[in-house]
Amino acid sequence: MNAENAVATLDARGLNCPEPVMLLHKAVAELAAGERLLVLATDPTTQRDIPQFCRFLGHELEHSEEQDDEFRYTLVKGS
């Protein structure tokens, strides 16, 4: 995982759908193409929503994992 190379972190822990994805839109907009974003979340719907977000908007979901009821995603902004 390249979370250590992330230029920004979105902490969406404790937030429920649709808030994590709404904040994700804003966070990704602030990145340059090719930059990484680490997303931390506790809402299980992010397991569906974040991969779909990446697929539909042309971003790469580089890594995802679940540990202790917390979800971590590393995204790379597309061009």
mmCIF file of the N, C-alpha and C atoms, coordinates in Angstrom:
data_MODEL
# 
_entry.id   MODEL 
# 
loop_
_atom_site.group_PDB 
_atom_site.id 
_atom_site.type_symbol 
_atom_site.label_atom_id 
_atom_site.label_alt_id 
_atom_site.label_comp_id 
_atom_site.label_asym_id 
_atom_site.label_entity_id 
_atom_site.label_seq_id 
_atom_site.pdbx_PDB_ins_code 
_atom_site.Cartn_x 
_atom_site.Cartn_y 
_atom_site.Cartn_z 
_atom_site.occupancy 
_atom_site.B_iso_or_equiv 
_atom_site.pdbx_formal_charge 
_atom_site.auth_seq_id 
_atom_site.auth_comp_id 
_atom_site.auth_asym_id 
_atom_site.auth_atom_id 
_atom_site.pdbx_PDB_model_num 
ATOM 1   N N  . MET A 1 1  ? 0.845   -1.181 0.000   1.00 0.00 ? 1  MET A N  1 
ATOM 2   C CA . MET A 1 1  ? 0.000   0.000  0.000   1.00 0.00 ? 1  MET A CA 1 
ATOM 3   C C  . MET A 1 1  ? 0.885   1.237  0.000   1.00 0.00 ? 1  MET A C  1 
ATOM 4   N N  . ASN A 1 2  ? 0.452   2.256  -0.694  1.00 0.00 ? 2  ASN A N  1 
ATOM 5   C CA . ASN A 1 2  ? 1.242   3.480  -0.788  1.00 0.00 ? 2  ASN A CA 1 
ATOM 6   C C  . ASN A 1 2  ? 0.620   4.631  -0.012  1.00 0.00 ? 2  ASN A C  1 
ATOM 7   N N  . ALA A 1 3  ? -0.035  4.329  1.079   1.00 0.00 ? 3  ALA A N  1 
ATOM 8   C CA . ALA A 1 3  ? -0.651  5.385  1.881   1.00 0.00 ? 3  ALA A CA 1 
ATOM 9   C C  . ALA A 1 3  ? 0.395   6.370  2.384   1.00 0.00 ? 3  ALA A C  1 
ATOM 10  N N  . GLU A 1 4  ? 1.610   5.888  2.612   1.00 0.00 ? 4  GLU A N  1 
ATOM 11  C CA . GLU A 1 4  ? 2.647   6.792  3.091   1.00 0.00 ? 4  GLU A CA 1 
ATOM 12  C C  . GLU A 1 4  ? 3.018   7.831  2.039   1.00 0.00 ? 4  GLU A C  1 
ATOM 13  N N  . ASN A 1 5  ? 2.656   7.586  0.787   1.00 0.00 ? 5  ASN A N  1 
ATOM 14  C CA . ASN A 1 5  ? 2.909   8.536  -0.290  1.00 0.00 ? 5  ASN A CA 1 
ATOM 15  C C  . ASN A 1 5  ? 1.714   9.440  -0.566  1.00 0.00 ? 5  ASN A C  1 
ATOM 16  N N  . ALA A 1 6  ? 0.674   9.323  0.233   1.00 0.00 ? 6  ALA A N  1 
ATOM 17  C CA . ALA A 1 6  ? -0.514  10.154 0.033   1.00 0.00 ? 6  ALA A CA 1 
ATOM 18  C C  . ALA A 1 6  ? -0.188  11.605 0.358   1.00 0.00 ? 6  ALA A C  1 
ATOM 19  N N  . VAL A 1 7  ? -0.683  12.510 -0.477  1.00 0.00 ? 7  VAL A N  1 
ATOM 20  C CA . VAL A 1 7  ? -0.450  13.928 -0.229  1.00 0.00 ? 7  VAL A CA 1 
ATOM 21  C C  . VAL A 1 7  ? -1.534  14.515 0.665   1.00 0.00 ? 7  VAL A C  1 
ATOM 22  N N  . ALA A 1 8  ? -2.626  13.775 0.824   1.00 0.00 ? 8  ALA A N  1 
ATOM 23  C CA . ALA A 1 8  ? -3.723  14.260 1.664   1.00 0.00 ? 8  ALA A CA 1 
ATOM 24  C C  . ALA A 1 8  ? -4.444  13.072 2.283   1.00 0.00 ? 8  ALA A C  1 
ATOM 25  N N  . THR A 1 9  ? -5.122  13.337 3.383   1.00 0.00 ? 9  THR A N  1 
ATOM 26  C CA . THR A 1 9  ? -5.928  12.326 4.061   1.00 0.00 ? 9  THR A CA 1 
ATOM 27  C C  . THR A 1 9  ? -7.322  12.882 4.265   1.00 0.00 ? 9  THR A C  1 
ATOM 28  N N  . LEU A 1 10 ? -8.309  12.065 3.937   1.00 0.00 ? 10 LEU A N  1 
ATOM 29  C CA . LEU A 1 10 ? -9.702  12.401 4.213   1.00 0.00 ? 10 LEU A CA 1 
ATOM 30  C C  . LEU A 1 10 ? -10.156 11.505 5.347   1.00 0.00 ? 10 LEU A C  1 
ATOM 31  N N  . ASP A 1 11 ? -10.439 12.091 6.493   1.00 0.00 ? 11 ASP A N  1 
ATOM 32  C CA . ASP A 1 11 ? -10.907 11.338 7.653   1.00 0.00 ? 11 ASP A CA 1 
ATOM 33  C C  . ASP A 1 11 ? -12.428 11.433 7.692   1.00 0.00 ? 11 ASP A C  1 
ATOM 34  N N  . ALA A 1 12 ? -13.079 10.382 7.201   1.00 0.00 ? 12 ALA A N  1 
ATOM 35  C CA . ALA A 1 12 ? -14.543 10.338 7.163   1.00 0.00 ? 12 ALA A CA 1 
ATOM 36  C C  . ALA A 1 12 ? -15.082 9.364  8.204   1.00 0.00 ? 12 ALA A C  1 
ATOM 37  N N  . ARG A 1 13 ? -14.264 9.038  9.192   1.00 0.00 ? 13 ARG A N  1 
ATOM 38  C CA . ARG A 1 13 ? -14.711 8.127  10.248  1.00 0.00 ? 13 ARG A CA 1 
ATOM 39  C C  . ARG A 1 13 ? -15.852 8.761  11.027  1.00 0.00 ? 13 ARG A C  1 
ATOM 40  N N  . GLY A 1 14 ? -16.863 7.949  11.303  1.00 0.00 ? 14 GLY A N  1 
ATOM 41  C CA . GLY A 1 14 ? -18.023 8.426  12.049  1.00 0.00 ? 14 GLY A CA 1 
ATOM 42  C C  . GLY A 1 14 ? -19.102 9.039  11.166  1.00 0.00 ? 14 GLY A C  1 
ATOM 43  N N  . LEU A 1 15 ? -18.827 9.218  9.888   1.00 0.00 ? 15 LEU A N  1 
ATOM 44  C CA . LEU A 1 15 ? -19.807 9.787  8.962   1.00 0.00 ? 15 LEU A CA 1 
ATOM 45  C C  . LEU A 1 15 ? -20.502 8.670  8.196   1.00 0.00 ? 15 LEU A C  1 
ATOM 46  N N  . ASN A 1 16 ? -21.765 8.899  7.865   1.00 0.00 ? 16 ASN A N  1 
ATOM 47  C CA . ASN A 1 16 ? -22.545 7.903  7.140   1.00 0.00 ? 16 ASN A CA 1 
ATOM 48  C C  . ASN A 1 16 ? -22.919 8.415  5.763   1.00 0.00 ? 16 ASN A C  1 
ATOM 49  N N  . CYS A 1 17 ? -23.241 7.468  4.897   1.00 0.00 ? 17 CYS A N  1 
ATOM 50  C CA . CYS A 1 17 ? -23.646 7.753  3.526   1.00 0.00 ? 17 CYS A CA 1 
ATOM 51  C C  . CYS A 1 17 ? -24.745 8.826  3.527   1.00 0.00 ? 17 CYS A C  1 
ATOM 52  N N  . PRO A 1 18 ? -24.603 9.825  2.693   1.00 0.00 ? 18 PRO A N  1 
ATOM 53  C CA . PRO A 1 18 ? -23.684 10.021 1.575   1.00 0.00 ? 18 PRO A CA 1 
ATOM 54  C C  . PRO A 1 18 ? -22.491 10.914 1.907   1.00 0.00 ? 18 PRO A C  1 
ATOM 55  N N  . GLU A 1 19 ? -22.305 11.262 3.160   1.00 0.00 ? 19 GLU A N  1 
ATOM 56  C CA . GLU A 1 19 ? -21.262 12.222 3.530   1.00 0.00 ? 19 GLU A CA 1 
ATOM 57  C C  . GLU A 1 19 ? -19.841 11.840 3.101   1.00 0.00 ? 19 GLU A C  1 
ATOM 58  N N  . PRO A 1 20 ? -19.394 10.584 3.299   1.00 0.00 ? 20 PRO A N  1 
ATOM 59  C CA . PRO A 1 20 ? -18.021 10.265 2.890   1.00 0.00 ? 20 PRO A CA 1 
ATOM 60  C C  . PRO A 1 20 ? -17.761 10.538 1.405   1.00 0.00 ? 20 PRO A C  1 
ATOM 61  N N  . VAL A 1 21 ? -18.699 10.182 0.536   1.00 0.00 ? 21 VAL A N  1 
ATOM 62  C CA . VAL A 1 21 ? -18.491 10.390 -0.896  1.00 0.00 ? 21 VAL A CA 1 
ATOM 63  C C  . VAL A 1 21 ? -18.604 11.870 -1.255  1.00 0.00 ? 21 VAL A C  1 
ATOM 64  N N  . MET A 1 22 ? -19.459 12.595 -0.581  1.00 0.00 ? 22 MET A N  1 
ATOM 65  C CA . MET A 1 22 ? -19.550 14.037 -0.829  1.00 0.00 ? 22 MET A CA 1 
ATOM 66  C C  . MET A 1 22 ? -18.226 14.713 -0.478  1.00 0.00 ? 22 MET A C  1 
ATOM 67  N N  . LEU A 1 23 ? -17.643 14.348 0.657   1.00 0.00 ? 23 LEU A N  1 
ATOM 68  C CA . LEU A 1 23 ? -16.351 14.903 1.048   1.00 0.00 ? 23 LEU A CA 1 
ATOM 69  C C  . LEU A 1 23 ? -15.237 14.417 0.127   1.00 0.00 ? 23 LEU A C  1 
ATOM 70  N N  . LEU A 1 24 ? -15.382 13.190 -0.373  1.00 0.00 ? 24 LEU A N  1 
ATOM 71  C CA . LEU A 1 24 ? -14.388 12.639 -1.290  1.00 0.00 ? 24 LEU A CA 1 
ATOM 72  C C  . LEU A 1 24 ? -14.337 13.443 -2.589  1.00 0.00 ? 24 LEU A C  1 
ATOM 73  N N  . HIS A 1 25 ? -15.495 13.832 -3.103  1.00 0.00 ? 25 HIS A N  1 
ATOM 74  C CA . HIS A 1 25 ? -15.537 14.667 -4.311  1.00 0.00 ? 25 HIS A CA 1 
ATOM 75  C C  . HIS A 1 25 ? -14.706 15.938 -4.109  1.00 0.00 ? 25 HIS A C  1 
ATOM 76  N N  . LYS A 1 26 ? -14.896 16.585 -2.980  1.00 0.00 ? 26 LYS A N  1 
ATOM 77  C CA . LYS A 1 26 ? -14.175 17.834 -2.691  1.00 0.00 ? 26 LYS A CA 1 
ATOM 78  C C  . LYS A 1 26 ? -12.677 17.580 -2.532  1.00 0.00 ? 26 LYS A C  1 
ATOM 79  N N  . ALA A 1 27 ? -12.324 16.526 -1.810  1.00 0.00 ? 27 ALA A N  1 
ATOM 80  C CA . ALA A 1 27 ? -10.909 16.231 -1.558  1.00 0.00 ? 27 ALA A CA 1 
ATOM 81  C C  . ALA A 1 27 ? -10.171 15.898 -2.854  1.00 0.00 ? 27 ALA A C  1 
ATOM 82  N N  . VAL A 1 28 ? -10.790 15.130 -3.731  1.00 0.00 ? 28 VAL A N  1 
ATOM 83  C CA . VAL A 1 28 ? -10.155 14.755 -4.993  1.00 0.00 ? 28 VAL A CA 1 
ATOM 84  C C  . VAL A 1 28 ? -9.996  15.978 -5.890  1.00 0.00 ? 28 VAL A C  1 
ATOM 85  N N  . ALA A 1 29 ? -10.963 16.871 -5.862  1.00 0.00 ? 29 ALA A N  1 
ATOM 86  C CA . ALA A 1 29 ? -10.901 18.075 -6.695  1.00 0.00 ? 29 ALA A CA 1 
ATOM 87  C C  . ALA A 1 29 ? -9.692  18.939 -6.345  1.00 0.00 ? 29 ALA A C  1 
ATOM 88  N N  . GLU A 1 30 ? -9.222  18.862 -5.117  1.00 0.00 ? 30 GLU A N  1 
ATOM 89  C CA . GLU A 1 30 ? -8.095  19.672 -4.665  1.00 0.00 ? 30 GLU A CA 1 
ATOM 90  C C  . GLU A 1 30 ? -6.737  19.050 -5.000  1.00 0.00 ? 30 GLU A C  1 
ATOM 91  N N  . LEU A 1 31 ? -6.738  17.821 -5.540  1.00 0.00 ? 31 LEU A N  1 
ATOM 92  C CA . LEU A 1 31 ? -5.489  17.140 -5.884  1.00 0.00 ? 31 LEU A CA 1 
ATOM 93  C C  . LEU A 1 31 ? -5.127  17.366 -7.343  1.00 0.00 ? 31 LEU A C  1 
ATOM 94  N N  . ALA A 1 32 ? -3.860  17.239 -7.638  1.00 0.00 ? 32 ALA A N  1 
ATOM 95  C CA . ALA A 1 32 ? -3.398  17.232 -9.022  1.00 0.00 ? 32 ALA A CA 1 
ATOM 96  C C  . ALA A 1 32 ? -3.456  15.794 -9.538  1.00 0.00 ? 32 ALA A C  1 
ATOM 97  N N  . ALA A 1 33 ? -3.554  15.637 -10.836 1.00 0.00 ? 33 ALA A N  1 
ATOM 98  C CA . ALA A 1 33 ? -3.577  14.301 -11.432 1.00 0.00 ? 33 ALA A CA 1 
ATOM 99  C C  . ALA A 1 33 ? -2.344  13.520 -10.987 1.00 0.00 ? 33 ALA A C  1 
ATOM 100 N N  . GLY A 1 34 ? -2.568  12.268 -10.598 1.00 0.00 ? 34 GLY A N  1 
ATOM 101 C CA . GLY A 1 34 ? -1.478  11.403 -10.159 1.00 0.00 ? 34 GLY A CA 1 
ATOM 102 C C  . GLY A 1 34 ? -1.196  11.438 -8.672  1.00 0.00 ? 34 GLY A C  1 
ATOM 103 N N  . GLU A 1 35 ? -1.779  12.392 -7.951  1.00 0.00 ? 35 GLU A N  1 
ATOM 104 C CA . GLU A 1 35 ? -1.557  12.461 -6.503  1.00 0.00 ? 35 GLU A CA 1 
ATOM 105 C C  . GLU A 1 35 ? -2.461  11.455 -5.787  1.00 0.00 ? 35 GLU A C  1 
ATOM 106 N N  . ARG A 1 36 ? -1.976  11.020 -4.621  1.00 0.00 ? 36 ARG A N  1 
ATOM 107 C CA . ARG A 1 36 ? -2.685  10.015 -3.832  1.00 0.00 ? 36 ARG A CA 1 
ATOM 108 C C  . ARG A 1 36 ? -3.458  10.660 -2.688  1.00 0.00 ? 36 ARG A C  1 
ATOM 109 N N  . LEU A 1 37 ? -4.592  10.008 -2.382  1.00 0.00 ? 37 LEU A N  1 
ATOM 110 C CA . LEU A 1 37 ? -5.427  10.416 -1.257  1.00 0.00 ? 37 LEU A CA 1 
ATOM 111 C C  . LEU A 1 37 ? -5.690  9.191  -0.396  1.00 0.00 ? 37 LEU A C  1 
ATOM 112 N N  . LEU A 1 38 ? -5.473  9.309  0.889   1.00 0.00 ? 38 LEU A N  1 
ATOM 113 C CA . LEU A 1 38 ? -5.811  8.265  1.847   1.00 0.00 ? 38 LEU A CA 1 
ATOM 114 C C  . LEU A 1 38 ? -7.173  8.602  2.436   1.00 0.00 ? 38 LEU A C  1 
ATOM 115 N N  . VAL A 1 39 ? -8.100  7.654  2.378   1.00 0.00 ? 39 VAL A N  1 
ATOM 116 C CA . VAL A 1 39 ? -9.438  7.846  2.927   1.00 0.00 ? 39 VAL A CA 1 
ATOM 117 C C  . VAL A 1 39 ? -9.620  6.880  4.090   1.00 0.00 ? 39 VAL A C  1 
ATOM 118 N N  . LEU A 1 40 ? -10.039 7.414  5.232   1.00 0.00 ? 40 LEU A N  1 
ATOM 119 C CA . LEU A 1 40 ? -10.357 6.617  6.413   1.00 0.00 ? 40 LEU A CA 1 
ATOM 120 C C  . LEU A 1 40 ? -11.855 6.708  6.634   1.00 0.00 ? 40 LEU A C  1 
ATOM 121 N N  . ALA A 1 41 ? -12.510 5.564  6.815   1.00 0.00 ? 41 ALA A N  1 
ATOM 122 C CA . ALA A 1 41 ? -13.964 5.563  6.965   1.00 0.00 ? 41 ALA A CA 1 
ATOM 123 C C  . ALA A 1 41 ? -14.401 4.433  7.890   1.00 0.00 ? 41 ALA A C  1 
ATOM 124 N N  . THR A 1 42 ? -15.590 4.595  8.441   1.00 0.00 ? 42 THR A N  1 
ATOM 125 C CA . THR A 1 42 ? -16.181 3.544  9.267   1.00 0.00 ? 42 THR A CA 1 
ATOM 126 C C  . THR A 1 42 ? -17.511 3.055  8.700   1.00 0.00 ? 42 THR A C  1 
ATOM 127 N N  . ASP A 1 43 ? -18.048 3.746  7.725   1.00 0.00 ? 43 ASP A N  1 
ATOM 128 C CA . ASP A 1 43 ? -19.328 3.367  7.123   1.00 0.00 ? 43 ASP A CA 1 
ATOM 129 C C  . ASP A 1 43 ? -19.104 2.227  6.125   1.00 0.00 ? 43 ASP A C  1 
ATOM 130 N N  . PRO A 1 44 ? -19.725 1.067  6.355   1.00 0.00 ? 44 PRO A N  1 
ATOM 131 C CA . PRO A 1 44 ? -19.540 -0.070 5.448   1.00 0.00 ? 44 PRO A CA 1 
ATOM 132 C C  . PRO A 1 44 ? -19.987 0.200  4.010   1.00 0.00 ? 44 PRO A C  1 
ATOM 133 N N  . THR A 1 45 ? -20.854 1.166  3.792   1.00 0.00 ? 45 THR A N  1 
ATOM 134 C CA . THR A 1 45 ? -21.284 1.446  2.418   1.00 0.00 ? 45 THR A CA 1 
ATOM 135 C C  . THR A 1 45 ? -20.149 2.010  1.575   1.00 0.00 ? 45 THR A C  1 
ATOM 136 N N  . THR A 1 46 ? -19.081 2.473  2.206   1.00 0.00 ? 46 THR A N  1 
ATOM 137 C CA . THR A 1 46 ? -17.944 2.966  1.436   1.00 0.00 ? 46 THR A CA 1 
ATOM 138 C C  . THR A 1 46 ? -17.285 1.839  0.648   1.00 0.00 ? 46 THR A C  1 
ATOM 139 N N  . GLN A 1 47 ? -17.467 0.592  1.088   1.00 0.00 ? 47 GLN A N  1 
ATOM 140 C CA . GLN A 1 47 ? -16.907 -0.547 0.357   1.00 0.00 ? 47 GLN A CA 1 
ATOM 141 C C  . GLN A 1 47 ? -17.527 -0.650 -1.038  1.00 0.00 ? 47 GLN A C  1 
ATOM 142 N N  . ARG A 1 48 ? -18.725 -0.182 -1.198  1.00 0.00 ? 48 ARG A N  1 
ATOM 143 C CA . ARG A 1 48 ? -19.392 -0.153 -2.492  1.00 0.00 ? 48 ARG A CA 1 
ATOM 144 C C  . ARG A 1 48 ? -19.196 1.202  -3.157  1.00 0.00 ? 48 ARG A C  1 
ATOM 145 N N  . ASP A 1 49 ? -19.378 2.269  -2.398  1.00 0.00 ? 49 ASP A N  1 
ATOM 146 C CA . ASP A 1 49 ? -19.407 3.617  -2.967  1.00 0.00 ? 49 ASP A CA 1 
ATOM 147 C C  . ASP A 1 49 ? -18.046 4.103  -3.483  1.00 0.00 ? 49 ASP A C  1 
ATOM 148 N N  . ILE A 1 50 ? -16.982 3.846  -2.759  1.00 0.00 ? 50 ILE A N  1 
ATOM 149 C CA . ILE A 1 50 ? -15.679 4.382  -3.171  1.00 0.00 ? 50 ILE A CA 1 
ATOM 150 C C  . ILE A 1 50 ? -15.159 3.685  -4.435  1.00 0.00 ? 50 ILE A C  1 
ATOM 151 N N  . PRO A 1 51 ? -15.232 2.356  -4.550  1.00 0.00 ? 51 PRO A N  1 
ATOM 152 C CA . PRO A 1 51 ? -14.832 1.748  -5.830  1.00 0.00 ? 51 PRO A CA 1 
ATOM 153 C C  . PRO A 1 51 ? -15.675 2.251  -7.011  1.00 0.00 ? 51 PRO A C  1 
ATOM 154 N N  . GLN A 1 52 ? -16.975 2.443  -6.811  1.00 0.00 ? 52 GLN A N  1 
ATOM 155 C CA . GLN A 1 52 ? -17.822 2.969  -7.884  1.00 0.00 ? 52 GLN A CA 1 
ATOM 156 C C  . GLN A 1 52 ? -17.437 4.405  -8.229  1.00 0.00 ? 52 GLN A C  1 
ATOM 157 N N  . PHE A 1 53 ? -17.166 5.206  -7.230  1.00 0.00 ? 53 PHE A N  1 
ATOM 158 C CA . PHE A 1 53 ? -16.715 6.586  -7.435  1.00 0.00 ? 53 PHE A CA 1 
ATOM 159 C C  . PHE A 1 53 ? -15.482 6.595  -8.336  1.00 0.00 ? 53 PHE A C  1 
ATOM 160 N N  . CYS A 1 54 ? -14.512 5.749  -8.011  1.00 0.00 ? 54 CYS A N  1 
ATOM 161 C CA . CYS A 1 54 ? -13.276 5.692  -8.795  1.00 0.00 ? 54 CYS A CA 1 
ATOM 162 C C  . CYS A 1 54 ? -13.546 5.219  -10.220 1.00 0.00 ? 54 CYS A C  1 
ATOM 163 N N  . ARG A 1 55 ? -14.324 4.184  -10.356 1.00 0.00 ? 55 ARG A N  1 
ATOM 164 C CA . ARG A 1 55 ? -14.610 3.619  -11.672 1.00 0.00 ? 55 ARG A CA 1 
ATOM 165 C C  . ARG A 1 55 ? -15.328 4.632  -12.563 1.00 0.00 ? 55 ARG A C  1 
ATOM 166 N N  . PHE A 1 56 ? -16.333 5.302  -12.033 1.00 0.00 ? 56 PHE A N  1 
ATOM 167 C CA . PHE A 1 56 ? -17.125 6.239  -12.827 1.00 0.00 ? 56 PHE A CA 1 
ATOM 168 C C  . PHE A 1 56 ? -16.375 7.516  -13.172 1.00 0.00 ? 56 PHE A C  1 
ATOM 169 N N  . LEU A 1 57 ? -15.461 7.949  -12.297 1.00 0.00 ? 57 LEU A N  1 
ATOM 170 C CA . LEU A 1 57 ? -14.794 9.234  -12.502 1.00 0.00 ? 57 LEU A CA 1 
ATOM 171 C C  . LEU A 1 57 ? -13.350 9.103  -12.984 1.00 0.00 ? 57 LEU A C  1 
ATOM 172 N N  . GLY A 1 58 ? -12.901 7.867  -13.222 1.00 0.00 ? 58 GLY A N  1 
ATOM 173 C CA . GLY A 1 58 ? -11.584 7.674  -13.821 1.00 0.00 ? 58 GLY A CA 1 
ATOM 174 C C  . GLY A 1 58 ? -10.409 7.779  -12.870 1.00 0.00 ? 58 GLY A C  1 
ATOM 175 N N  . HIS A 1 59 ? -10.638 7.506  -11.597 1.00 0.00 ? 59 HIS A N  1 
ATOM 176 C CA . HIS A 1 59 ? -9.555  7.494  -10.613 1.00 0.00 ? 59 HIS A CA 1 
ATOM 177 C C  . HIS A 1 59 ? -9.172  6.043  -10.334 1.00 0.00 ? 59 HIS A C  1 
ATOM 178 N N  . GLU A 1 60 ? -7.969  5.836  -9.843  1.00 0.00 ? 60 GLU A N  1 
ATOM 179 C CA . GLU A 1 60 ? -7.513  4.482  -9.531  1.00 0.00 ? 60 GLU A CA 1 
ATOM 180 C C  . GLU A 1 60 ? -7.678  4.208  -8.041  1.00 0.00 ? 60 GLU A C  1 
ATOM 181 N N  . LEU A 1 61 ? -8.370  3.121  -7.726  1.00 0.00 ? 61 LEU A N  1 
ATOM 182 C CA . LEU A 1 61 ? -8.424  2.654  -6.346  1.00 0.00 ? 61 LEU A CA 1 
ATOM 183 C C  . LEU A 1 61 ? -7.222  1.738  -6.177  1.00 0.00 ? 61 LEU A C  1 
ATOM 184 N N  . GLU A 1 62 ? -6.164  2.304  -5.643  1.00 0.00 ? 62 GLU A N  1 
ATOM 185 C CA . GLU A 1 62 ? -4.883  1.602  -5.558  1.00 0.00 ? 62 GLU A CA 1 
ATOM 186 C C  . GLU A 1 62 ? -4.898  0.516  -4.489  1.00 0.00 ? 62 GLU A C  1 
ATOM 187 N N  . HIS A 1 63 ? -5.592  0.771  -3.393  1.00 0.00 ? 63 HIS A N  1 
ATOM 188 C CA . HIS A 1 63 ? -5.595  -0.188 -2.287  1.00 0.00 ? 63 HIS A CA 1 
ATOM 189 C C  . HIS A 1 63 ? -6.827  0.038  -1.423  1.00 0.00 ? 63 HIS A C  1 
ATOM 190 N N  . SER A 1 64 ? -7.358  -1.051 -0.894  1.00 0.00 ? 64 SER A N  1 
ATOM 191 C CA . SER A 1 64 ? -8.427  -0.948 0.106   1.00 0.00 ? 64 SER A CA 1 
ATOM 192 C C  . SER A 1 64 ? -8.250  -2.082 1.104   1.00 0.00 ? 64 SER A C  1 
ATOM 193 N N  . GLU A 1 65 ? -8.575  -1.768 2.351   1.00 0.00 ? 65 GLU A N  1 
ATOM 194 C CA . GLU A 1 65 ? -8.491  -2.789 3.393   1.00 0.00 ? 65 GLU A CA 1 
ATOM 195 C C  . GLU A 1 65 ? -9.449  -2.455 4.519   1.00 0.00 ? 65 GLU A C  1 
ATOM 196 N N  . GLU A 1 66 ? -9.827  -3.497 5.241   1.00 0.00 ? 66 GLU A N  1 
ATOM 197 C CA . GLU A 1 66 ? -10.659 -3.328 6.429   1.00 0.00 ? 66 GLU A CA 1 
ATOM 198 C C  . GLU A 1 66 ? -9.890  -3.887 7.609   1.00 0.00 ? 66 GLU A C  1 
ATOM 199 N N  . GLN A 1 67 ? -9.876  -3.112 8.691   1.00 0.00 ? 67 GLN A N  1 
ATOM 200 C CA . GLN A 1 67 ? -9.209  -3.560 9.899   1.00 0.00 ? 67 GLN A CA 1 
ATOM 201 C C  . GLN A 1 67 ? -9.909  -2.947 11.092  1.00 0.00 ? 67 GLN A C  1 
ATOM 202 N N  . ASP A 1 68 ? -10.324 -3.787 12.011  1.00 0.00 ? 68 ASP A N  1 
ATOM 203 C CA . ASP A 1 68 ? -10.975 -3.329 13.244  1.00 0.00 ? 68 ASP A CA 1 
ATOM 204 C C  . ASP A 1 68 ? -12.143 -2.385 12.961  1.00 0.00 ? 68 ASP A C  1 
ATOM 205 N N  . ASP A 1 69 ? -13.030 -2.790 12.046  1.00 0.00 ? 69 ASP A N  1 
ATOM 206 C CA . ASP A 1 69 ? -14.227 -2.010 11.690  1.00 0.00 ? 69 ASP A CA 1 
ATOM 207 C C  . ASP A 1 69 ? -13.897 -0.641 11.107  1.00 0.00 ? 69 ASP A C  1 
ATOM 208 N N  . GLU A 1 70 ? -12.722 -0.503 10.548  1.00 0.00 ? 70 GLU A N  1 
ATOM 209 C CA . GLU A 1 70 ? -12.334 0.728  9.881   1.00 0.00 ? 70 GLU A CA 1 
ATOM 210 C C  . GLU A 1 70 ? -11.864 0.377  8.471   1.00 0.00 ? 70 GLU A C  1 
ATOM 211 N N  . PHE A 1 71 ? -12.219 1.223  7.532   1.00 0.00 ? 71 PHE A N  1 
ATOM 212 C CA . PHE A 1 71 ? -11.878 1.000  6.138   1.00 0.00 ? 71 PHE A CA 1 
ATOM 213 C C  . PHE A 1 71 ? -10.843 2.037  5.724   1.00 0.00 ? 71 PHE A C  1 
ATOM 214 N N  . ARG A 1 72 ? -9.831  1.585  4.977   1.00 0.00 ? 72 ARG A N  1 
ATOM 215 C CA . ARG A 1 72 ? -8.765  2.475  4.486   1.00 0.00 ? 72 ARG A CA 1 
ATOM 216 C C  . ARG A 1 72 ? -8.659  2.280  2.980   1.00 0.00 ? 72 ARG A C  1 
ATOM 217 N N  . TYR A 1 73 ? -8.662  3.377  2.275   1.00 0.00 ? 73 TYR A N  1 
ATOM 218 C CA . TYR A 1 73 ? -8.580  3.354  0.813   1.00 0.00 ? 73 TYR A CA 1 
ATOM 219 C C  . TYR A 1 73 ? -7.463  4.298  0.381   1.00 0.00 ? 73 TYR A C  1 
ATOM 220 N N  . THR A 1 74 ? -6.703  3.894  -0.619  1.00 0.00 ? 74 THR A N  1 
ATOM 221 C CA . THR A 1 74 ? -5.731  4.786  -1.239  1.00 0.00 ? 74 THR A CA 1 
ATOM 222 C C  . THR A 1 74 ? -6.159  4.960  -2.681  1.00 0.00 ? 74 THR A C  1 
ATOM 223 N N  . LEU A 1 75 ? -6.433  6.208  -3.065  1.00 0.00 ? 75 LEU A N  1 
ATOM 224 C CA . LEU A 1 75 ? -6.870  6.551  -4.413  1.00 0.00 ? 75 LEU A CA 1 
ATOM 225 C C  . LEU A 1 75 ? -5.789  7.359  -5.103  1.00 0.00 ? 75 LEU A C  1 
ATOM 226 N N  . VAL A 1 76 ? -5.682  7.182  -6.408  1.00 0.00 ? 76 VAL A N  1 
ATOM 227 C CA . VAL A 1 76 ? -4.802  8.006  -7.229  1.00 0.00 ? 76 VAL A CA 1 
ATOM 228 C C  . VAL A 1 76 ? -5.694  8.767  -8.178  1.00 0.00 ? 76 VAL A C  1 
ATOM 229 N N  . LYS A 1 77 ? -5.581  10.096 -8.141  1.00 0.00 ? 77 LYS A N  1 
ATOM 230 C CA . LYS A 1 77 ? -6.432  10.921 -8.989  1.00 0.00 ? 77 LYS A CA 1 
ATOM 231 C C  . LYS A 1 77 ? -6.073  10.719 -10.460 1.00 0.00 ? 77 LYS A C  1 
ATOM 232 N N  . GLY A 1 78 ? -7.107  10.506 -11.270 1.00 0.00 ? 78 GLY A N  1 
ATOM 233 C CA . GLY A 1 78 ? -6.918  10.359 -12.705 1.00 0.00 ? 78 GLY A CA 1 
ATOM 234 C C  . GLY A 1 78 ? -6.717  11.714 -13.361 1.00 0.00 ? 78 GLY A C  1 
ATOM 235 N N  . SER A 1 79 ? -6.469  11.667 -14.657 1.00 0.00 ? 79 SER A N  1 
ATOM 236 C CA . SER A 1 79 ? -6.207  12.925 -15.385 1.00 0.00 ? 79 SER A CA 1 
ATOM 237 C C  . SER A 1 79 ? -7.481  13.671 -15.750 1.00 0.00 ? 79 SER A C  1 
# 
